[in-house]
Amino acid sequence: ARAGVDAFIELDSAVRKVMSAQVIDPKNLQMSYEDLSSAIKQTSLEYNISFENVGKILYELKSAGLSVQDTMDALHPAAQLFKTDINDINTATRLLAGVYQNFGVSFQEATSSMIYVLNQSLVSVDDLTNGMKHASSIAKVTGTSFDFLLAVIGTLNDKMLSGGIAGRGFRQLMIQIAQESDY
């Protein structure tokens, strides 16, 4: 009986945390207590993540400025990403939200690509995040695809140019190419 009470308290706490991040989005949608509770329970069971951590995922997605619909669409991909080597919910959700907002790539596509690069290269989650942070803006301006940027960051990390160094190197390369094409 005590375990059931503890689980209910954890679930209630997670739902309330997510609800605290809510603002009415442009479509005047809000997540109800029941909808959040159901989504948290389902995701917790599917990915074997605590109610508390699923609540944190939803909270971080909503705090990143995503709409209610986008937050719910990103929940399962964010849980997948969290279940890899990413033990920091904030990093996983902010990375996913940033990719979506900067590149317009679907949450599932972004997650699949990031998991692939994390598994196929020496890049760590922190290095991937730092590389993306430094290179995303120039990649977006130059029309570089998200997948190409991921491949560059993964490859540079394999060659021992990690994280921010890889991102800054990519940014500098793109600036140099742009300057040379102006002549």
Disulfide bonds with the S-S distance in Angstrom:
none
